[in-house]
Amino acid sequence: MSDLEQDIPLKARDWKYSGEGNMKIVFTYTGHEPSLQNWLLQLNKGETSSTLAVQLQQRRDACAFSTLVGSLIGQQYILEQRLVRVPREFLTALSQRTTERPLFRTHAAIDVDQGVGVLVPNMIATCTRSVTVELKPKWGFLPQSAEIDPANSVKHRVCRYCMHQHLKHKSPSQLCPLDLYSTTPERVERALDALAESPQNNMRVFVDGVLTDTVDVQWSELKRVLTQILLKELILVRLQRLQRELDPRDIEGVFPVYERAIECGELSANEPSVDDWVEAVRLFETQAERSDKQVVLEYLLSTVLKDVSVMVMIKQWPVDGEMPEYKIAVVDTEPKKLAKMARYRDLSQDIVDNYLKLHPHPSSQKQCYE
């Protein structure tokens, strides 16, 4: 996995735009090279100022971090990653050919100087009668920390996602992620229905490799099968437990710890190394006494798990009443930045302040249930 594949034949015409986030852009292979069949290419956006050797180490570190996340949630849910040399001329041609990007994403171009890309298995099956569903389950618990300011006690009753919807959207989704994390089939199906009605960026459905609206699939049957798979795998239950155990104090309790750790030198302005993350996971699993550094790193690990995506690929669709053959994976496992701690604190407070402004009285506030 850490070896750099140098001789992979890369031609821009063989890659089709698949999607992107804030930092990454993804392409699907459509050519005939056997070593690339059913693989996706992940590339960075923005600009690179580092050498190829530094980039390669950064990619290796990111792969190592994904493996570390797998040690918490189960390695069976982490996809294989291959590092591949990406020449500048290939990236330039690919950038010029990519015209279907959403307008709001085009402010950041493909980094044509990055030198190293990542190949991952394509979870969006393109074979006939296949369905892939991508879910972003988000924050799965109600914080109960005693360090939450009494003025912000709404956090104990209304989940982060439900409050955040009022800050982000004029017409909030009816989804409560706590339903999705439930082990009750009716609640899981209710959450999936809410996602189908207002998917935002939290659910995508692909039929035969093509992004499709849920009205164009047998939604009631797909919902039933998805619920069965999620309850059988219990990956969401595992994510919920880890989110909670890694973040028992909320950002209101963690941020003063972060400031103290920076001031005394226990944490530096540099981002944690792979060795730091390995040690943090080891200490978490052994339930050792938590230093200030450990508290902060566990919070960041929880933040990673609050922002992953779960991919479910069903290989034959529709099904005939039986559990179909499927594959499930957890993606988007990149580490969160220590430098964003202040942003996490500020956003948390903005979400609460906005919600209380809109719903000042407890009688008008939603009640979420785990």
N, C-alpha and C positions, 0 to 999 in steps of 0.2 A: 504493500500500500504506500510506503514512503518512497519507493523508487519512482523517478521521473521518466515517463515514457516519451522518448525523443522522436521516434520514427513513425508515429501515427499519421497517416495521410489525411490532412485536413483541407477540405475545399469548401469555401463559403457557400456555394450553391447547394451543398448537401445538408445544410442546417436550416431549420425553420424556427422562427421565433415562437417561444412557448409561453413566456411570462416573465415578470420581474418584481422585485421588491425595492426597498430603498437603496440597498447596497449591491444586490446581485441581479443578473439577467440570465435567463435560461433558454437554451436552444435544444430542439429535438433533432436527432439524426434521421435523415430521410434517404441516405445513399445506400450503397451496396457493399461497403467494406464490412466483412464479418465481425471484426473486433469492435465495431462501433454499433452494431445492430442492437436496438432496444436500450441505448444509453442516452443520457442527457448531458449537455455541456453547461457547466455553471461558470460564469465569468464575472469579474468585478466591474463596477461602474466607477466613474470619477477619474482621478489621475494618480499614477504611481510615481514615486520619487526614489524608490529603493532599488537595489541591485537584484539581479535574478536569484542570486544565492539567498538574499534576505527574503524575497518573495516565496521561494521554495520552502524555506524554514517556516514562514508564516502559514503556508498551506498545510505543511506537515503538522504544525501545532493545532490548526483548526480540525484536522482529521483526528488527531489524538484527543481533542476535547470531545468530539462526537462519540468516540469510543468510551470516554469517561462517562458521558451521559448514559451510554448504553449499559454501563456497569450499575447504574441506578435503576433504570427503567426496564432493562432486559436487552441484551445484545441482539436478540432476534428481531428487534424493532429498528435497528440502525442499519442503513444501507451501506454497502461496500462503496469505497471511494478510490478512484484512480487519478493520479496526478499526471497531467499531460502537457508537453511543451506546446505553446501556442505562438506561432510566429507573428510578427507585427503585420506583415502583408495579409495574412489570413484574417486578423482582427479588423484591419482597415476595410477589407472587402466585405466582411460580415456586417460591419457597422453601416456601410453604404447600402447594403441590400436590405437592411432591416427598416421597413417603412410602416409597419403595422403597430408600433408601440403606442400606448395611450398617451395623449397629449400631456397629461400632468406628470408623466414620468420622463419626458424627453429633455428635461433640464440637465440630466446627468447622462453623459454618453458612455459607450463601452470604452473601457480603459485599453487603448491599443498598445500600451507599453507594459502590460502586466506579465507577460512571459510564461505564466503557469496557469492552466485552467484545471477544473475538477470534473471528472466524468462520474456520474452516478447512474444506477439502473433507472430506467424509465418506468415509473409507476402508473403512467397514463397509458393503458393498454390500447393499441391501435388495431388489434385483431377484431374480426367481425363478432358481434354479439358480446362485447365487453363493456363494462362500466367501471369507472374510477370516480370515487368521491373524495374530495379533499376537505377536511374540517379543521378549523382553528378553534379549539375548545375554550381557550382563554383562561381566565382566573376561576378556580374551582371551589373556593371556600369563603366563608364569612370570617374576617379576622376578629379574634377575641382578645387581643392584647390589652393589658391594663395600661400600657403606655400611650394608648390613643387618647388624645385630648377629649374631655367630656363634650366639648363643643362639636366634636366630630363623631359623636357616638352613633350617628346614622350608619357608619361603616359596619357596625355590629348587626344591622338589620337589612340593609340594602347592599347587594353585591357590587363590586367594583364595575363590572361590565354594565349593569343596568343603570348605574349613575353616570358612567362615562358616555352612554348613548345620548343623554340629554345635552352633553357638551359638544358632541360631534355631529348630531343630526337633529333637524327640525321635527322629523317624524321617527322617533326611536323604534327600534326593532322590539318585537314582543318576546324575543328570546331571553331566557334566563339561563346562563350556562350551568347553574346548579342543577337544573333539570337534566341537562345532557350528562353530567357527572353522576347522576343518580343510578342506583341499581334497580329501580322500578321501571319496567318496560313502558308503562303509560307516560311517565315523565320524560323518558328518553325520546319517545315518539312525539311528544308535544314540543320538545326542543327542536327536533328535526323538522317538524311542520313550520315552526317559526323561522328556521333558517331557510326553508324552501320559499316562504313568503317574502322574506327580506334577507337575501344571502349576504349583502354587502361584500366584504372581503373575507367572510368567515366560512363560506362553503362554495365549492365549485363541483359541478358534475360533468363528467366527460363520457360520452357514448361513442364507442369505436374511435376513441382518440380526439373527438370533436367536442369542444365546450358547448354544453346544451342546457337549456332552461328546464327546470324540473317539470314544467307543464308538458314537456315533450317526451317524458319517460313515464313508465308505469309507477308513479310516485308512491302510491299506497303499498305496493309490493316491495319497492326498493327501500322504503322506510322500514318495513317489517324486517327485511333481511339485514339492513344496517344495524338495527336495534339488536338483533340476535348476535351479530358478530361482535359488537361493542361489549355486550354483556358477557359473551363467552370469553373474550380476550381479557377483559377487566383492565385494559391499558389506561382508561380514564380514571378508574379508581386508584391505580398506582400513581398517576400524575397528581391527582388531588391530594393524596396522602403526602407525597414528597413536597409539593408546593407548601402545604401547611407546616410540615416539620422543619423545612428549611427557612421558613419565614414566620416564626412564632411571635415576633415583636412588632411587625408592621414597619413601614418606612419611618413612622414617627418615633419609634424606639431605636431603629437602626441608624438613622442619620447622625444623631449625636455621638454614637459609637464610632461611626466613620470619621467624623471630625476629630475626635480624640485620637484615633489611630493614626491619622495623618499628622497631627500636631506632635505626637510623641515619636514619630518615625517608624511605628510598627507597620504602617502602610506608606508607600511612596506614591509619587505622581505617576509612576510607571504602571502599565497594566499588568495584572498577574501573569506569571509564567505558567507553562504547562505543569511544572513541578509544584507550583503553588496550588493549582487546581487539584492535582493528584493528592496532595497532602490534605486539602480541605475535604475532599470526599472521604479519605481514610479516617479523618477525625470525626466526621459526621457519622460514619457507619459504626465507629467504635464508641460513640456517645461520650467522647472525651470532653473535659471541661473546655468551654469555649473562650478563646482569647478574643480581643476586639477584632483582630484581623479575621478570625474564623467566622465571627458573627456576620461581618460584611460579605465575605465570600459566599457563605451559605445563602444570604439574601440574594446575591446576584445569580446563584444557581437556581433559586426558586423563580427568579424573574425569567430566566431562560425557559423553564418548564411552563411558565404562564403564557409563553409566546410561540410554542411549537405548533406544527401542523401534523395532523394524523391523516395518512393516505390509506384508503381501502380500495383495492383493486379486485373486482369480481370478474372472473375470466369467462363465464358463460352467463348471458343474460337474454331474456328473462329466465328465471329458475322455475322448476316444476314442484314447488312446495318443499323441497329438501334444502339443507344447508349447502350452498354452492362452494366450489373451490375458490379460495380468495387468498390475497396476500395483504398484510397490513404493515405499515412502516411509520415511524416518527421522523419528521424532517424539520429543517430550520432550527438546528441545535447550536448555532454559533454562540460563543460567550458574549455576555453583556459587558459593557464598558464601565470600569470603575469611575471614569471621568463623567459619567452621566448620573451619578448619585444625586447631585443637586437637582437635576432635571426630574428624576423620579419623585423627589420630595415635593417639588413645585407642582408637578402635574397632579399628584395625589390630592394636594390641597385645592387646586383649581377645580378638580372634579367634584369634590365635596362642596366647595363654596357655591358652584353653579347649581348643584342639585338642591341645596338648601335655599337658594334664592328662588328657585322655581317651586319648591315644595317646602315652605317654612314650617308647616305644622305636621306633626307626626301622623295625624289622621289622613293626610293627603299623600303620605310617603308609601312606597311599595314595601312589601315584606317578602324577602327572599328566604327560601328554606333549603337547607342542605338535605 
